Amino acid sequence: MRPAAFDYLRPTAVAEAVRGISGSDGAFFYAGGTELLLALKMRVLRADRLIDLKRIPQLDRIALSERGELTIGARATHRQIEESALVQQVLPALGRLCSQVANIRVRSVGTIGGNLCFAEPHADPGTFLAALGARLHLVGAQGERMVAADEFVLGEFETARRDDELLSHIVIPAQAGPSAYRRFRHGERPSVGVGVSWRLAKGGRTIETARIRFGALGPRPQAVEALEQALGGVETAKASGRIAELLPHALDALEVISDRHGGADYKRHLAATLLQRCIADAHQAALGGRP
Ligand SMILES: Cc1cc2nc3c(=O)[nH]c(=O)nc-3n(C[C@H](O)[C@H](O)[C@H](O)COP(=O)(O)OP(=O)(O)OC[C@H]3O[C@@H](n4cnc5c(N)ncnc54)[C@H](O)[C@@H]3O)c2cc1C
């Protein structure tokens, strides 16, 4: 099916893009189009206007601040992130995550911003960004604001983004320890994704704090506080054993939807296995000094 007719804007600045969307119910930003064009063709969505983000410089910039924060432009494609020498150096787990998204065709045009804003629950980046404590920067007619990755996805295809707001970039704080992401899939999209990041105490042998997020199980990435708390003060080499004591009951707290990716019990089992693998990855990274 072909989409219904729409206007097409090609702004060259963020402010122009935001003006283009303000006051229009049927206007959408258009980045890679891998989700949007399909939805328009299937007429699940109807657009009066598309605002193409491809000509706005800086929106695909990947950079490191003096404070060690990694900034990723919303229009950076999965492929750009996967291939970025900077990402490979400071946050290789994010590069690996992006290299596993979809297939090369989707990765070459699909953007991290489009992924986050579409909020399809079977997605990878939002889970790991929440585990990393990332911030999402939004620009709208009312000005700029920042939303924690943890608070961005509200439900299936639903985010904290206002209709007139553009996601401009994502900031990932400097990591004071290793991180890891693992996912399982039997189709194109993940059935379960698990992200872990640790802040290590001085000396690098002990976990000071842990962040763990489970994705694709329910409408949004989820945390299990009992697991995070259990890792505080634990040596990285003993983390796996500590978690094993709490699994699988700790995962009963997760909201898990049975769907074509599997039943809830099966997904909880996968989540437990992936968590243990993430812990092994993080421990190895801590030994090797690579996040
Ligand atoms: C076959 C297939 C397999 C896939 N497998 C995976 C997978 O394994 N893991 C995974 O995580 N994802 C997967 N995806 C999803 C894929 O990652 C997304 O389709 C892609 O990242 C979306 O980016 P886009 O630039 O194409 O977004 P678009 O389709 O251009 O936009 C999507 C939505 O976001 C809005 N939007 C886009 N950019 C912005 C912005 N900067 N600010 C505000 N709103 C914006 C648009 O208006 C639209 O509503 C898969 C998709 C396909 C088609």
The ligand as an ORCA input file, in Angstrom:
! r2SCAN-3c Opt
* xyz 0 1
  C      13.584     -5.803     10.209
  C      13.882     -4.966     11.417
  C      14.599     -5.518     12.459
  C      14.893     -4.757     13.602
  N      15.619     -5.316     14.610
  C      15.920     -4.571     15.699
  C      16.716     -5.079     16.750
  O      17.200     -6.197     16.704
  N      16.960     -4.275     17.812
  C      16.485     -3.006     17.888
  O      16.743     -2.306     18.854
  N      15.745     -2.485     16.895
  C      15.456     -3.233     15.818
  N      14.716     -2.703     14.810
  C      14.262     -1.322     14.950
  C      15.271     -0.354     14.328
  O      16.348     -0.220     15.195
  C      14.565      0.931     14.143
  O      13.704      0.659     13.087
  C      15.408      2.137     13.806
  O      16.431      2.384     14.712
  C      14.500      3.360     13.805
  O      15.249      4.464     13.392
  P      14.796      5.335     12.142
  O      15.798      6.401     12.022
  O      14.564      4.485     10.939
  O      13.418      5.906     12.664
  P      12.187      6.485     11.817
  O      11.413      5.359     11.217
  O      12.648      7.575     10.911
  O      11.366      7.141     13.016
  C      10.740      6.355     14.012
  C       9.884      7.275     14.901
  O      10.727      8.127     15.662
  C      10.462      9.501     15.373
  N      11.783     10.149     15.359
  C      12.851      9.766     14.644
  N      13.914     10.520     14.974
  C      13.494     11.402     15.895
  C      14.141     12.436     16.642
  N      15.439     12.705     16.517
  N      13.394     13.151     17.521
  C      12.081     12.880     17.677
  N      11.425     11.912     17.011
  C      12.125     11.176     16.136
  C       9.732      9.509     14.031
  O       8.884     10.625     13.893
  C       8.963      8.204     14.113
  O       7.774      8.370     14.853
  C      14.429     -3.432     13.665
  C      13.700     -2.861     12.604
  C      13.440     -3.618     11.500
  C      12.657     -2.973     10.366
*
